[in-house]
Amino acid sequence: MMTRDDALALVKAQGPEPHLVEHGEQTEAVMEALAARLAPGDEALWGITGLLHDVDFPQTKDNPDRHGLSAAELIGEGLPPEAIRAIAAHNGECTGVAPETDFDWALRCAETVTGLIKAAALVRPDGYTGMKAKSLKKKMKDKSFAANVNRDNIRECEKIGLELGEFLDLAVAAMAVREQDQNH
């Protein structure tokens, strides 16, 4: 399995915009937290999978049917088959790879929730500090807030046994720690 440094280098080699690298790192943090909860011992694999899930986006942004499948080609044998499958399934509506496992569902809800949480942090005076699931649930009801975030994908957390509030709190905590680590 490739290292985190190798994964980040692969992401950056594709020429992504800075916000896409940040999104990958946020997804990595949420996936590590989910793995600690659902698949202890797999934190590194789940995290690197989160980091790499959009590795092909600079090339596939105009061809969504390839997004996730082209990532598999770029990654090659750098990740085990279950991780490659999760990457393809995170965009299952377009790739035809339906999510089936906890790993698949976790990546779908983790990568989606980062957009909601980041948008909420940007409009809060204290950013992530003190952010609670209750306020995020309210934001989810406001369709104009972070309008491109698929709320149904976030609610798929229930498919991995997490209630929405619990998932939101876990994701906020993971992203807050990552943000703090990057700023020090």
Number of C-alpha atoms within 10 A of each C-alpha: 12 13 13 17 10 13 20 17 11 16 25 15 10 14 15 16 11 9 9 18 19 14 20 24 23 30 33 30 30 31 31 27 23 27 21 15 13 18 14 12 12 14 20 18 22 27 25 27 28 29 26 29 31 28 31 24 22 15 17 17 12 10 10 15 16 19 27 29 22 19 22 24 11 16 19 12 12 15 19 14 12 14 22 23 22 29 29 27 27 28 23 19 13 17 16 12 18 17 21 12 14 18 24 23 22 28 30 26 27 28 27 22 26 25 19 23 23 18 15 18 18 11 10 12 8 10 16 21 12 12 19 15 19 13 11 20 15 10 17 19 10 11 12 10 14 17 12 11 19 16 18 11 18 23 19 19 24 15 14 17 12 17 13 18 17 14 25 27 16 18 25 26 20 20 23 22 14 16 17 10 9 8 7 5
